[in-house]
Amino acid sequence: MVLPRHAWRRLYQQRLVVLLTMAAFVWPLLCAGFVYVVNHVELLQGLDSELRQVMQVDGQFFSIFMYVQGGVAVFLAALAGPGLLAPDLANNALPLYFSRPLTRWSYALARLLVIVGMLSVVTWIPGLVLFGLQVGLAGGWWFRAHWTLGAGMVAGFLLWIVILGLVAMASSAYVRWRVVAGAVSLAVFFVLAGVSEMIDAVFRVTWGHILDPAWAVNRVWCALLGVEPPAGPGAAASMAAITGFVLLLGLVIERKLRPVEVVR
């Protein structure tokens, strides 16, 4: 925890990171207002009956919340991720780290915890606050009937955070310039989304979506929250694709985390 503690301190000294983190709480606050209104019937008396039926705190509500916060997390990871590995690799600091009782995997886990901790503040932690607010307003019966929504939301967010962290670490390991590494982190998702759409359009299929990690994660979210999924591969196939993507990123990072000393 020594490495994450100092990394978090440096990250939150950057004004842009602090501003984006603060802006990430706007949507949870709006969702909290929605939860409050839904649980006070007197505030809904003037609305149409069909609209009142739509205004429910259910799996669809949490899926929309996760979709927006997941998008914010992409930009926050791209902003903060490039400084994870690049400074240590550029300054040949890995031999110094690994001369201590620190293995390559524990070093990688420590760097990943930086992203996990930072993104948790804007993803599953506000989500649990919303879930707790709904339970407090609706009562214990709602928790007994919908506890899977809270568990599914936390599991889905953690899956997305791990993917974002690994992409940020891989970009930081191979691109030494901070701005370019951040652009690469964003480009990975946009390029893969474009490739998947192109495959679907050319071959007139739907399995091309499985190459898009954002779509695959969203498909898993739909299964966890019990929401009607989009057309395409199932949750099991999407999870298999995500596993392969994570293993590939792990191999990419492992290839760069090799302590060497350059003698001139």
MARMAR-131041 format. One line per field, with one value per atom (N, C-alpha, C): residue number from 1; atom name; x, y, z. Coordinates in pm, whole numbers, m for minus. Layout:
% MARMAR-131041
resi <- NUM ... .
name <- CA ... .
X <- X ... .
Y <- Y ... .
Z <- Z ... .
***
This chain:
% MARMAR-131041
resi <- 1 1 1 2 2 2 3 3 3 4 4 4 5 5 5 6 6 6 7 7 7 8 8 8 9 9 9 10 10 10 11 11 11 12 12 12 13 13 13 14 14 14 15 15 15 16 16 16 17 17 17 18 18 18 19 19 19 20 20 20 21 21 21 22 22 22 23 23 23 24 24 24 25 25 25 26 26 26 27 27 27 28 28 28 29 29 29 30 30 30 31 31 31 32 32 32 33 33 33 34 34 34 35 35 35 36 36 36 37 37 37 38 38 38 39 39 39 40 40 40 41 41 41 42 42 42 43 43 43 44 44 44 45 45 45 46 46 46 47 47 47 48 48 48 49 49 49 50 50 50 51 51 51 52 52 52 53 53 53 54 54 54 55 55 55 56 56 56 57 57 57 58 58 58 59 59 59 60 60 60 61 61 61 62 62 62 63 63 63 64 64 64 65 65 65 66 66 66 67 67 67 68 68 68 69 69 69 70 70 70 71 71 71 72 72 72 73 73 73 74 74 74 75 75 75 76 76 76 77 77 77 78 78 78 79 79 79 80 80 80 81 81 81 82 82 82 83 83 83 84 84 84 85 85 85 86 86 86 87 87 87 88 88 88 89 89 89 90 90 90 91 91 91 92 92 92 93 93 93 94 94 94 95 95 95 96 96 96 97 97 97 98 98 98 99 99 99 100 100 100 101 101 101 102 102 102 103 103 103 104 104 104 105 105 105 106 106 106 107 107 107 108 108 108 109 109 109 110 110 110 111 111 111 112 112 112 113 113 113 114 114 114 115 115 115 116 116 116 117 117 117 118 118 118 119 119 119 120 120 120 121 121 121 122 122 122 123 123 123 124 124 124 125 125 125 126 126 126 127 127 127 128 128 128 129 129 129 130 130 130 131 131 131 132 132 132 133 133 133 134 134 134 135 135 135 136 136 136 137 137 137 138 138 138 139 139 139 140 140 140 141 141 141 142 142 142 143 143 143 144 144 144 145 145 145 146 146 146 147 147 147 148 148 148 149 149 149 150 150 150 151 151 151 152 152 152 153 153 153 154 154 154 155 155 155 156 156 156 157 157 157 158 158 158 159 159 159 160 160 160 161 161 161 162 162 162 163 163 163 164 164 164 165 165 165 166 166 166 167 167 167 168 168 168 169 169 169 170 170 170 171 171 171 172 172 172 173 173 173 174 174 174 175 175 175 176 176 176 177 177 177 178 178 178 179 179 179 180 180 180 181 181 181 182 182 182 183 183 183 184 184 184 185 185 185 186 186 186 187 187 187 188 188 188 189 189 189 190 190 190 191 191 191 192 192 192 193 193 193 194 194 194 195 195 195 196 196 196 197 197 197 198 198 198 199 199 199 200 200 200 201 201 201 202 202 202 203 203 203 204 204 204 205 205 205 206 206 206 207 207 207 208 208 208 209 209 209 210 210 210 211 211 211 212 212 212 213 213 213 214 214 214 215 215 215 216 216 216 217 217 217 218 218 218 219 219 219 220 220 220 221 221 221 222 222 222 223 223 223 224 224 224 225 225 225 226 226 226 227 227 227 228 228 228 229 229 229 230 230 230 231 231 231 232 232 232 233 233 233 234 234 234 235 235 235 236 236 236 237 237 237 238 238 238 239 239 239 240 240 240 241 241 241 242 242 242 243 243 243 244 244 244 245 245 245 246 246 246 247 247 247 248 248 248 249 249 249 250 250 250 251 251 251 252 252 252 253 253 253 254 254 254 255 255 255 256 256 256 257 257 257 258 258 258 259 259 259 260 260 260 261 261 261 262 262 262 263 263 263 264 264 264 .
name <- N CA C N CA C N CA C N CA C N CA C N CA C N CA C N CA C N CA C N CA C N CA C N CA C N CA C N CA C N CA C N CA C N CA C N CA C N CA C N CA C N CA C N CA C N CA C N CA C N CA C N CA C N CA C N CA C N CA C N CA C N CA C N CA C N CA C N CA C N CA C N CA C N CA C N CA C N CA C N CA C N CA C N CA C N CA C N CA C N CA C N CA C N CA C N CA C N CA C N CA C N CA C N CA C N CA C N CA C N CA C N CA C N CA C N CA C N CA C N CA C N CA C N CA C N CA C N CA C N CA C N CA C N CA C N CA C N CA C N CA C N CA C N CA C N CA C N CA C N CA C N CA C N CA C N CA C N CA C N CA C N CA C N CA C N CA C N CA C N CA C N CA C N CA C N CA C N CA C N CA C N CA C N CA C N CA C N CA C N CA C N CA C N CA C N CA C N CA C N CA C N CA C N CA C N CA C N CA C N CA C N CA C N CA C N CA C N CA C N CA C N CA C N CA C N CA C N CA C N CA C N CA C N CA C N CA C N CA C N CA C N CA C N CA C N CA C N CA C N CA C N CA C N CA C N CA C N CA C N CA C N CA C N CA C N CA C N CA C N CA C N CA C N CA C N CA C N CA C N CA C N CA C N CA C N CA C N CA C N CA C N CA C N CA C N CA C N CA C N CA C N CA C N CA C N CA C N CA C N CA C N CA C N CA C N CA C N CA C N CA C N CA C N CA C N CA C N CA C N CA C N CA C N CA C N CA C N CA C N CA C N CA C N CA C N CA C N CA C N CA C N CA C N CA C N CA C N CA C N CA C N CA C N CA C N CA C N CA C N CA C N CA C N CA C N CA C N CA C N CA C N CA C N CA C N CA C N CA C N CA C N CA C N CA C N CA C N CA C N CA C N CA C N CA C N CA C N CA C N CA C N CA C N CA C N CA C N CA C N CA C N CA C N CA C N CA C N CA C N CA C N CA C N CA C N CA C N CA C N CA C N CA C N CA C N CA C N CA C N CA C N CA C N CA C N CA C N CA C N CA C N CA C N CA C N CA C N CA C N CA C N CA C N CA C N CA C N CA C N CA C N CA C N CA C N CA C N CA C N CA C N CA C N CA C N CA C N CA C N CA C N CA C N CA C N CA C N CA C N CA C N CA C N CA C N CA C N CA C N CA C N CA C N CA C N CA C N CA C .
X <- 80 0 84 216 301 291 300 296 161 48 m79 m98 m52 m73 m4 120 192 138 92 36 m94 m181 m306 m278 m176 m143 m101 m22 21 m96 m184 m296 m388 m422 m517 m452 m326 m263 m280 m332 m359 m500 m511 m640 m741 m696 m790 m851 m769 m821 m924 m896 m989 m1119 m1108 m1228 m1314 m1251 m1327 m1391 m1321 m1378 m1499 m1489 m1604 m1720 m1691 m1798 m1865 m1792 m1849 m1959 m1970 m2074 m2205 m2206 m2329 m2439 m2406 m2506 m2557 m2471 m2525 m2618 m2589 m2677 m2813 m2814 m2941 m3018 m2947 m3012 m3067 m2995 m3045 m3175 m3181 m3305 m3419 m3388 m3490 m3541 m3451 m3491 m3581 m3547 m3629 m3769 m3778 m3908 m3993 m3933 m4008 m4069 m4000 m4048 m4138 m4176 m4272 m4388 m4492 m4606 m4670 m4668 m4734 m4669 m4542 m4473 m4506 m4571 m4602 m4749 m4827 m4971 m5008 m4932 m4967 m4918 m4850 m4795 m4894 m4875 m4958 m4934 m5038 m5028 m4924 m4914 m4815 m4674 m4655 m4523 m4486 m4583 m4555 m4516 m4572 m4535 m4392 m4349 m4212 m4111 m4147 m4054 m4041 m3950 m3927 m3776 m3740 m3600 m3584 m3538 m3525 m3395 m3386 m3264 m3235 m3340 m3320 m3260 m3307 m3252 m3103 m3064 m2924 m2838 m2895 m2818 m2786 m2882 m2857 m2753 m2766 m2667 m2527 m2516 m2386 m2331 m2418 m2373 m2308 m2371 m2318 m2189 m2190 m2072 m1957 m1990 m1885 m1818 m1894 m1834 m1744 m1786 m1701 m1572 m1582 m1464 m1362 m1409 m1317 m1226 m1285 m1206 m1118 m1166 m1084 m965 m985 m873 m773 m821 m730 m650 m708 m639 m534 m566 m476 m385 m425 m351 m213 m190 m59 61 41 155 183 123 141 275 305 426 533 492 588 705 685 801 901 851 941 1020 955 1025 1123 1084 1171 1297 1286 1400 1470 1435 1497 1488 1368 1348 1306 1275 1228 1334 1461 1561 1563 1538 1535 1415 1300 1180 1199 1248 1254 1373 1461 1566 1510 1388 1315 1231 1169 1080 950 962 849 861 762 764 699 712 654 502 441 296 246 318 275 293 398 416 302 267 156 25 3 m119 m124 m10 m6 m43 7 m27 m173 m225 m366 m456 m414 m494 m510 m416 m429 m554 m571 m688 m815 m806 m924 m975 m883 m926 m984 m922 m968 m1104 m1122 m1248 m1359 m1324 m1427 m1502 m1432 m1494 m1608 m1602 m1703 m1793 m1778 m1859 m1942 m1887 m1971 m1999 m1913 m1942 m2063 m2071 m2197 m2316 m2291 m2399 m2455 m2368 m2414 m2487 m2444 m2516 m2658 m2674 m2807 m2890 m2826 m2896 m2941 m2852 m2888 m2997 m2994 m3099 m3235 m3236 m3361 m3412 m3322 m3362 m3418 m3353 m3400 m3536 m3564 m3693 m3803 m3768 m3870 m3896 m3795 m3815 m3741 m3741 m3667 m3721 m3852 m3908 m3843 m3809 m3747 m3608 m3535 m3402 m3411 m3505 m3521 m3559 m3631 m3676 m3573 m3484 m3394 m3248 m3208 m3069 m2971 m3017 m2928 m2886 m2967 m2930 m2803 m2794 m2675 m2552 m2567 m2453 m2410 m2507 m2475 m2408 m2452 m2392 m2246 m2217 m2079 m1991 m2039 m1961 m1937 m2040 m2025 m1928 m1935 m1842 m1699 m1677 m1541 m1482 m1565 m1519 m1474 m1553 m1520 m1395 m1381 m1265 m1136 m1140 m1020 m979 m1075 m1044 m983 m1044 m990 m849 m827 m694 m589 m621 m525 m496 m597 m575 m486 m512 m430 m285 m266 m130 m57 m126 m62 m23 m109 m78 39 40 149 282 277 400 463 383 436 448 382 391 443 557 621 565 496 442 302 280 157 32 38 m79 m110 m5 m25 m77 m26 m72 m220 m262 m404 m490 m439 m513 m522 m415 m416 m518 m527 m624 m766 m798 m930 m948 m842 m852 m878 m827 m849 m997 m1078 m1221 m1293 m1255 m1321 m1286 m1160 m1118 m1184 m1185 m1248 m1398 m1461 m1604 m1628 m1542 m1556 m1532 m1433 m1405 m1521 m1579 m1693 m1812 m1839 m1949 m1923 m1800 m1766 m1785 m1744 m1761 m1909 m1989 m2133 m2197 m2152 m2212 m2168 m2042 m1991 m2047 m2043 m2084 m2231 m2300 m2441 m2463 m2385 m2392 m2403 m2413 m2414 m2300 m2227 m2121 m2000 m1993 m1879 m1873 m1986 m1988 m1898 m1871 m1794 m1650 m1605 m1471 m1463 m1577 m1582 m1594 m1491 m1498 m1606 m1632 m1738 m1874 m1900 m2028 m2039 m1930 m1932 m1958 m1896 m1920 m2065 m2117 m2256 m2351 m2315 m2397 m2396 m2281 m2272 m2353 m2348 m2428 m2576 m2623 m2765 m2803 m2713 m2741 m2741 m2652 m2644 m2764 m2817 m2927 m3064 m3066 m3193 m3261 m3182 m3235 m3234 m3329 m3334 m3207 m3132 m3002 m3018 m2916 m2919 m2896 m2926 m2907 m2758 m2721 m2581 m2547 m2419 m2376 m2431 m2440 m2491 m2391 m2435 m2350 m2229 m2247 m2135 m2029 m2070 m1974 m1905 m1980 m1920 m1818 m1850 m1756 m1631 m1645 m1529 m1441 m1502 m1425 m1354 m1421 m1359 m1240 m1254 m1144 m1023 m1048 m938 m872 m953 m900 m814 m859 m783 m652 m655 m531 m433 m483 m395 m330 m406 m349 m247 m276 m180 m47 m54 69 146 73 138 211 146 210 327 309 415 540 523 638 724 661 735 791 735 780 894 1004 1124 1240 1290 1398 1527 1572 1699 1779 1907 1997 2076 2066 2135 2273 2377 2514 2572 2616 2670 2822 .
Y <- m122 0 127 113 233 302 224 284 351 286 356 481 478 593 718 702 817 854 756 785 863 824 898 1042 1061 1196 1281 1225 1300 1325 1225 1241 1354 1359 1459 1595 1609 1740 1803 1724 1776 1834 1958 2026 1962 1916 1858 1730 1650 1526 1559 1659 1698 1752 1835 1892 1783 1689 1582 1491 1468 1386 1455 1586 1660 1660 1675 1675 1539 1433 1298 1277 1365 1349 1418 1489 1557 1456 1354 1254 1175 1128 1061 1150 1280 1370 1381 1387 1390 1260 1148 1019 1010 1068 1069 1150 1262 1339 1259 1181 1096 991 930 829 891 1011 1078 1107 1157 1191 1066 958 835 779 796 740 834 946 1037 1055 979 975 1112 1193 1323 1415 1389 1470 1427 1312 1259 1271 1340 1344 1412 1512 1586 1522 1410 1345 1246 1216 1118 979 896 764 677 686 606 650 781 831 788 782 738 590 511 370 352 441 434 475 570 622 521 427 323 308 274 244 94 52 m89 m114 m228 m260 m163 m114 m17 113 156 277 262 150 131 108 50 31 166 260 394 466 453 513 459 327 265 306 320 357 495 591 727 732 673 677 597 489 414 496 580 669 773 829 925 858 733 661 640 626 610 731 850 972 997 962 980 886 762 668 711 765 813 934 1012 1131 1095 1000 967 849 760 637 650 747 752 768 818 837 719 603 489 421 378 300 378 475 544 606 678 737 633 520 417 353 332 272 370 496 596 621 610 637 510 394 266 240 264 249 108 22 m112 m192 m188 m260 m215 m86 m34 m89 m95 m150 m299 m372 m518 m564 m472 m507 m515 m464 m478 m605 m642 m760 m728 m709 m670 m744 m823 m899 m816 m868 m798 m791 m899 m901 m815 m809 m722 m575 m546 m409 m372 m464 m438 m421 m505 m493 m359 m314 m185 m71 m78 26 16 m105 m122 m69 m83 m34 117 186 331 365 298 321 271 152 94 187 237 325 455 514 643 630 525 508 456 387 341 458 569 686 741 720 779 672 545 440 364 257 171 228 316 377 470 564 640 549 441 348 282 244 185 289 414 519 533 530 535 414 297 175 184 232 248 352 460 561 502 421 358 261 185 92 169 280 357 420 460 523 422 311 212 110 80 m17 m147 m232 m358 m453 m446 m537 m515 m389 m360 m423 m419 m481 m631 m696 m840 m880 m794 m824 m785 m689 m635 m630 m711 m706 m743 m820 m859 m739 m632 m512 m449 m442 m385 m470 m602 m691 m688 m687 m683 m553 m442 m312 m308 m355 m354 m445 m566 m659 m604 m544 m487 m372 m284 m171 m218 m316 m365 m428 m500 m557 m447 m341 m231 m156 m139 m68 m145 m277 m358 m344 m346 m331 m194 m89 46 58 m1 5 m66 m182 m257 m185 m127 m50 70 140 256 215 103 56 15 m56 m96 24 125 247 320 326 393 320 188 110 127 145 148 288 386 524 611 673 747 888 941 1077 1071 1152 1145 1172 1279 1316 1209 1157 1054 925 891 769 781 900 919 906 961 948 802 726 584 507 541 475 495 618 643 577 581 527 377 305 160 128 201 171 220 338 389 307 266 188 51 m17 m149 m140 m33 m15 4 82 101 m25 m103 m230 m326 m333 m424 m383 m252 m205 m235 m221 m247 m395 m483 m626 m662 m605 m633 m583 m465 m409 m485 m525 m592 m735 m808 m949 m969 m859 m866 m967 m950 m1036 m948 m1009 m935 m978 m1084 m1130 m1038 m943 m851 m765 m747 m666 m725 m853 m918 m867 m803 m745 m611 m555 m426 m452 m426 m455 m376 m252 m173 m237 m286 m352 m481 m557 m685 m663 m561 m532 m489 m407 m365 m486 m583 m705 m782 m788 m854 m776 m643 m561 m594 m606 m637 m770 m867 m997 m984 m904 m889 m814 m718 m635 m683 m788 m838 m746 m673 m580 m646 m608 m665 m629 m728 m701 m657 m594 m561 m686 m674 m787 m814 m940 m977 m1099 m1126 m1243 m1238 m1356 m1366 m1324 m1329 m1287 m1379 m1510 m1604 m1578 m1557 m1529 m1395 m1296 m1166 m1176 m1256 m1272 m1346 m1442 m1512 m1415 m1325 m1226 m1129 m1090 m1000 m1069 m1196 m1271 m1276 m1302 m1303 m1166 m1060 m924 m891 m932 m906 m983 m1108 m1187 m1125 m1076 m1012 m887 m807 m688 m727 m835 m881 m923 m990 m1029 m908 m809 m687 m616 m607 m540 m622 m754 m841 m831 m811 m803 m680 m572 m449 m444 m521 m516 m613 m586 m668 m578 m597 m508 m533 m431 m437 m312 m324 m212 m187 m66 m31 24 m44 m3 57 180 247 254 .
Z <- 0 0 0 6 5 m130 m238 m371 m400 m375 m401 m316 m192 m105 m160 m204 m260 m398 m475 m607 m595 m500 m479 m439 m357 m314 m433 m524 m642 m738 m752 m845 m803 m675 m630 m607 m640 m648 m785 m881 m1016 m1019 m1060 m1056 m1149 m1265 m1362 m1308 m1239 m1178 m1070 m989 m883 m944 m1048 m1110 m1174 m1243 m1306 m1202 m1092 m985 m923 m904 m849 m947 m1076 m1176 m1185 m1149 m1155 m1052 m953 m851 m889 m1002 m1043 m1074 m1153 m1191 m1070 m979 m859 m777 m770 m696 m764 m897 m970 m950 m950 m926 m785 m689 m551 m541 m614 m619 m680 m784 m846 m747 m673 m574 m468 m426 m324 m377 m500 m557 m576 m625 m650 m522 m410 m284 m206 m265 m203 m299 m275 m367 m384 m279 m288 m391 m423 m522 m665 m680 m813 m848 m765 m787 m918 m959 m1081 m1208 m1200 m1319 m1378 m1506 m1574 m1513 m1512 m1451 m1521 m1652 m1726 m1690 m1674 m1638 m1497 m1407 m1271 m1266 m1357 m1363 m1413 m1503 m1556 m1450 m1366 m1265 m1151 m1168 m1069 m1046 m924 m892 m907 m1023 m1055 m1129 m1194 m1266 m1378 m1445 m1553 m1500 m1382 m1321 m1292 m1232 m1198 m1322 m1427 m1551 m1615 m1614 m1668 m1582 m1450 m1361 m1390 m1407 m1432 m1569 m1667 m1801 m1801 m1732 m1728 m1645 m1527 m1442 m1503 m1574 m1643 m1750 m1821 m1921 m1859 m1746 m1674 m1629 m1584 m1537 m1649 m1773 m1886 m1898 m1893 m1908 m1786 m1668 m1548 m1548 m1594 m1603 m1708 m1821 m1926 m1879 m1789 m1738 m1634 m1548 m1437 m1465 m1556 m1579 m1640 m1732 m1798 m1707 m1587 m1497 m1406 m1432 m1343 m1360 m1483 m1510 m1583 m1665 m1752 m1676 m1564 m1494 m1445 m1393 m1343 m1457 m1572 m1685 m1749 m1757 m1820 m1739 m1606 m1518 m1470 m1532 m1494 m1343 m1289 m1145 m1105 m1201 m1164 m1088 m1126 m1045 m900 m877 m740 m665 m730 m666 m634 m732 m717 m634 m595 m499 m358 m340 m215 m220 m109 m111 m186 m315 m399 m532 m565 m690 m801 m924 m1037 m1025 m980 m971 m857 m746 m637 m677 m755 m806 m900 m991 m1085 m1009 m906 m827 m754 m704 m636 m731 m855 m953 m994 m1003 m1038 m929 m803 m691 m696 m760 m773 m853 m967 m1052 m982 m921 m855 m745 m663 m554 m604 m706 m756 m824 m904 m976 m885 m777 m684 m623 m604 m542 m627 m760 m848 m911 m872 m937 m834 m779 m696 m557 m508 m377 m384 m481 m495 m527 m602 m632 m507 m415 m290 m204 m212 m139 m193 m326 m387 m345 m347 m307 m161 m75 66 86 7 15 m22 m128 m170 m63 m3 103 223 259 372 350 225 195 169 104 67 176 258 365 340 441 433 328 299 199 64 31 m98 m104 7 8 m12 53 38 m103 m172 m308 m413 m382 m485 m440 m345 m299 m410 m508 m618 m702 m701 m777 m719 m586 m524 m549 m533 m557 m704 m795 m937 m976 m917 m948 m904 m784 m734 m819 m849 m931 m1070 m1130 m1264 m1268 m1169 m1165 m1143 m1055 m1031 m1157 m1233 m1359 m1455 m1467 m1557 m1510 m1378 m1323 m1351 m1336 m1364 m1511 m1601 m1744 m1771 m1715 m1734 m1678 m1560 m1500 m1582 m1635 m1717 m1848 m1909 m2033 m2005 m1894 m1859 m1831 m1762 m1732 m1859 m1949 m2074 m2157 m2163 m2238 m2174 m2042 m1972 m1990 m2004 m2018 m2156 m2259 m2394 m2452 m2393 m2442 m2329 m2349 m2241 m2223 m2323 m2313 m2253 m2150 m2073 m2159 m2239 m2319 m2422 m2487 m2589 m2525 m2408 m2339 m2303 m2259 m2230 m2354 m2466 m2592 m2637 m2614 m2651 m2567 m2437 m2350 m2401 m2445 m2501 m2636 m2718 m2853 m2854 m2754 m2748 m2755 m2677 m2672 m2797 m2848 m2967 m3090 m3102 m3217 m3216 m3101 m3093 m3117 m3071 m3098 m3246 m3313 m3457 m3536 m3494 m3563 m3549 m3429 m3409 m3494 m3504 m3586 m3733 m3777 m3916 m3950 m3860 m3882 m3893 m3803 m3806 m3936 m3982 m4103 m4228 m4235 m4355 m4367 m4256 m4260 m4220 m4183 m4145 m4031 m3927 m3809 m3686 m3571 m3444 m3351 m3388 m3299 m3298 m3392 m3392 m3267 m3199 m3076 m2969 m2978 m2873 m2870 m2980 m2984 m2914 m2880 m2811 m2661 m2582 m2437 m2366 m2411 m2347 m2370 m2492 m2520 m2441 m2435 m2363 m2214 m2157 m2015 m1993 m2085 m2073 m2082 m2166 m2177 m2044 m1979 m1848 m1745 m1751 m1660 m1673 m1798 m1820 m1754 m1761 m1698 m1545 m1490 m1345 m1289 m1366 m1318 m1364 m1446 m1495 m1594 m1674 m1773 m1910 m1995 m2129 m2205 m2253 m2317 m2462 m2519 m2661 m2745 m2873 m2964 m2982 m2971 m2986 m2904 m2884 m2806 m2664 m2601 m2467 m2361 m2236 m2124 m2108 m2129 m2115 m2220 m2346 m2452 m2428 m2380 m2350 m2238 m2135 m2024 m2070 m2161 m2216 m2294 m2372 m2447 m2354 m2246 m2148 m2082 m2049 m1988 m2080 m2208 m2305 m2317 m2316 m2325 m2204 m2085 m1962 m1963 m2007 m2014 m2113 m2225 m2323 m2265 m2194 m2130 m2025 m1949 m1850 m1912 m2026 m2095 m2146 m2196 m2244 m2131 m2014 m1900 m1848 m1840 m1789 m1875 m2004 m2094 m2066 m2018 m1990 m1848 m1757 m1618 m1596 m1659 m1643 m1604 m1483 m1437 m1513 m1581 m1654 m1622 m1635 m1614 m1741 m1793 m1917 m1881 m1928 m1901 m2029 m2020 m2140 m2129 .
***
